[in-house]
Amino acid sequence: MEWRFKHGATEMSQITHSHTSDALLATFAAWQGDTRGVRVAQAPGRVNVIGEHTDYNDGFVLPMTLDKAVYAAARLGVGSRHRIRSVEFDQSLTFEVGTMPRTGRGHWASYAGGMLLEMQVGAAVDLLITGHVPQGAGLSSSAALEMAIGLVLSTVLGMEVDPITMARTGQRVEHQYAGVTCGLMDQMVSRLGKSNHALLLDCRSLGYTHVPLQDAAVKIVVINSNVRRALASSKYNERRSECIQGLACLQQWNPRLRALRDVTLDLLGEFGSVMDPVLHSRARHVVEENARVHAAVAALRAGDWPQLGVLLAASHESLRRLYEVSCAELDFLVEVALAAPGVYGARMMGGGFGGCTISIVEPNRAEELTKAVQASYQRRFDRETTAWILEEGLEAAILV
Ligand code: GLA
């Protein structure tokens, strides 16, 4: 999650897919002399239509892939040291096979080192990475990095790694080397998402369905608050542990509950007065948000955009009031979007405390929204937003 790109957020919307595999191969050649045996993989970042803070409660989520990806080029190296390089950071590192690079938690190299260790790569590898997914914006740049690395390594090493195992490997890297006890949504959609579809994922069974979302009737607008709170990771972990505490409390009355996913509103209503109010609110968000995911899938399938919009707005309210992961900037962006013409719905997205909002908008009003929001945000917070209309989502793939 702390993966930093050098380019400023303002450049984000102008970046096209200039770092294609050709450009990456040319950079690889300049770095290592030639490109013999080099393979290249891409994995996209994500937006989340709805289903926030439900994944680590065994719940449901409905993310889709971004039109921006991370790219990884790799081949077997020589000797006993891995050589890794980041184009954006203009940084190279080498370290012994079977060890971690000596960088801090959440450094870009710790994701690479983590994937190499967790995939038990026993041979030296040369690995070059680049990408366009803005980091720290709630768009899962780190999951995209993990999945791009996972894909390219498994290809270079001839390993068969099924997508779910790869997603779980990325999640372990987040937990162990970035200190974020995230769920599995980001890695799963980066690895398994399909263009023009949202991914309905059951985070307990890990069963999933691709739900078509390519209707010409709507556009998705992503607006980056460009706020990054230093405490976001620790607050995220705190929410996760509050969910565990809330569950433990409810299990006193019903020991069969395995996760907040199993809790009903009736049960919450019954024990509302005896449960810690904060834990109660957190649990209520999760229970209601899971229901909203199913309602959103029904709305999507019916092309009922006003209904989808209502669900998004309700999700934001719940994240703001019950789960308390929003902030003034996100609330403002959602408020402005909801008041704009042609907007069906909007909400904050991802872990919270900064990052992006998602809005569902009539196509001919989308451009107008990006402009309106930029001007008013600048006036209110003296800070820039970066807003863009989502193009067709990318898919994880081996490119070379
Ligand atoms: C982050 C985590 C995900 C998920 C979201 C909140 O993106 O990585 O696992 O918990 O926050 O929905």
Residues whose N, C-alpha, C, O or C-beta is under 5 A from the ligand:
A	BS01	GLA	G51 E52 H53 T54 D55 C182 G183 L184 M185 D186 G350 G351
